[in-house]
């Protein structure tokens, strides 16, 4: 398989309706994980994870010592629900309204003795571009599968980048609220308290961090792209060198963000080197300006 086959095209205008459906399906699954797992710092008990077939919750507590797991399977196009008691159930992703999908999930879980209440209204409904609690559902199997293929490749490269850091670092995980795959490095120092932010944002940004991710596009960035941002943002960040030559600094909601178009990445001579250069140069720009103790945080082979 060539690099270009590993990273197929993903134009937002071709799959935005399927994307909106997947966004809401993933929110149902993710909200259940959030409701039923112990809270972890930075909300790390909330995300999903790229799997060999789609996106999974990993095991969720069920009863005193039992667990269950949910996986959005983009090969057979089902939500697969497995329990440690041996049960295995499927909820189809095809031809489902979001409300019927959610009810089917609750019904299956109820049969296994799993009960949880979640907020029915979509999180971040402006990003989903919903006109009501549940927009009409469109699910294109080929496009959903293509999106997952992209996630598999990006997840692999993000994990390689993550391995180059010895400090505190998040897993590579998929946040269902914003519908992006991300990984975050931390300096180890507390960030200034942002009193104007909501509770979720304050917890996510409680420590100095450089966060990188991939999103498939939305109304703010109408095409798939990689991003990196620094919190809190040091002065002069957008003036720092950034590679490759087609990456750039942009202002997103008042903050500087490094951006790399997915299309430029996948068409580059070596997508792997392109993405790792982008992630590394953006990280170095923020970490150096913020005076992170890089010698204590990185393996010697990475330090320049």
Buried (B, 14 or more C-beta within 10 A) or exposed (E): EEBEEBBEEBBBEEBBBBBBBBBBBBBBBBBBBBBBBEEEEBBBBBBBBBBEBBBBBBBBEBEEEBBBBBBBBBEEBBBBBBBEEEEEBBBBBEEBBBBBBBBBBBEBBEEBEBEBEBEEEBBBBEBBBBEEEBBEBBBBBEBBBBBBBBBBBBBEBBEBBBEBBEBBBBBBBBBBBBBBBBBBBBBEEEBEEEEEEEEEEBEBBBBBBBBBBBBBBBEEBEBBBBBBBBBEBBEEBBEBEBBBEBBEBBEEEEBBBBBBBBBBBBBBEEBBEBBBBBBBBBBBBBBEBBEBEBEEBBEEEBEE
